[in-house]
């Protein structure tokens, strides 16, 4: 057959000639290459993300929870719980303003249903500890990304003609 561009003649093998070509034999040396484990980058990225996000969020939440617990302790030390039982919401606000006018400081208790309490601080503290546990799991994933074994891949040499 002739090439349409350069007019050079080429010989095209027939299909039955392909059967006579020698296949790559096992006697040829095989080269082995090592590639990194396919999960290594995923372990590292997910581990780093969990470590950073859960660690920072846990730290901030723990600080907030400790503040709530201090305020809850201040609240329980200054006012006995029965103080709120017999008073209406208007009476509680009136006593709150009276305390503020006399002492020029905010009272350690809040006369509303959304007051910060020690129990809420404890709950947020437990959530923060859970976030720290997730951050520790992220650190373990990061360490595992360095320990995952490389995988060996066999490469065959192609015979040159």
N, C-alpha and C positions, 0 to 999 in steps of 0.2 A: 504494500500500500504506500502511496506517496502522500507526503504531508502537503496540505493545501497551501500553506504559507511559504515554506522554503523549498518545496519540491524534492525533498530528500526522501529516499525510499526507506520504509520501516518494515520489519518482519513482525507480524502479529502471530503469536503462538496459537495453535489449535487447541480445542478443549481437551482432546485425548493426550496432548503433550503435558498438561498440568499433572496428570496422574504419575508421570515418570519423574517429576521433580522430587528431589530428596526433601523429606521433612526434617525439621530440627530434631536431632537425636538427643537422648539423655546423656550421651557421652560428652557433649559439649559442656563446659563449665558454666554454672549459673551464678550470677552475681546476686548478692543479697543486700538490700538497702533497708535502712531503718527509717520509719516515718513516725511522727508523734501520734499518740493515741487520739482518735477523732473526738473523744469527749473532753480532752484536756482544756481547750479554750472555753467550753461551756461551763465546766466545773469552776474555772477561774473567774469568769465574768459573773456567774450567778453567785458564787461565794463572796466575791468582792462587793457586789450589790447588796447582798443580805447583810454583810458585815457593816458596811457604811450606813445603809438606810436604817436597819434595825438598831444598830449601836447608837446612832445619833438620836433617833426617835425615842429609844428607851431612856437615854440619859436625860433628855428634855422632859419626858413624862415623869421620870423619877423625881426630878427637881420640882416639878409642878405638884406632884403627889406629896412630897415632903412639906411644901408650903401649905397645902390643904390640911395636912395632918397637924402642923403647928397651929394653924388657925382653928382647927377643930378642938385641939387641946386648950387653946386660949378660951374658946367658947365654953367648953365644959367646965373649966376652972372658975370662970367668972359668973356664970348663971346656971342655976340648977335647972334641970329639965322641967320640973313642975311649973317653973316660971311661965312657960309658954302654954301650958295646958289650960289654964283658966282665963286666958285673955283673948280678946278678939284681935284681928289683924290691925284694926285702927288703934287699939290700946297699945299694941306692941310698937307701932310706928311712933306714937306719941311718946312712949317711954324712951325710944331710941333717940328722938330729937331732944328730949329733955336731958339725956345723958350727954349728948353732943354739946348743947348750950352750956352746961355746967362745967364740963371738963375740956372743952375745945379740942376734943379728940374723938375719933370714931369709936363707938363701943365695940367690944370684942365679939359681940353677937349681932346677928342680923335678923330682924323681925320679918321674915318672909319664908315662903315655902322652898325657895331656891338657895337656902343658906348652905355654906360650905361646912361639911362635917368631917369628922375624923374617919368615919366609915368609908366615905367616898375617896378619901386620900389613900386608905389601905387598899381599896379596889384598884385604883390607878397604879399603886405600887406593885401589885401582883401582875398587872398588865405589863408594866415596865420590865419586871423580871422575866416575863415570857418573851419580850422583845430581845432582852439580853441573851436568852437561850437560843433564839433564832440567829442572832449575830454570831454566837459560838458555833452553830452549825455551819454558817457561812465561812467561818475561819477554817473549819475542818474540810470543807469542800475545796477551799483554796489550797490547803496543804496537800490534799489528795491529787489536785491537778499537777503538782510537781512530782508526785510519787507514781502516777500511772505509768506502766511500762510502755516502752516503744514497741511498735509492731514491725515485724520483719516482713518484707515483701520480696519475693523472688523475681528477678528480672532475667529474661532469656536474651541471649545474644542472637542477633539476626545475622545469618550468613550473608556476606557481601558477594555480589556476582560481578 
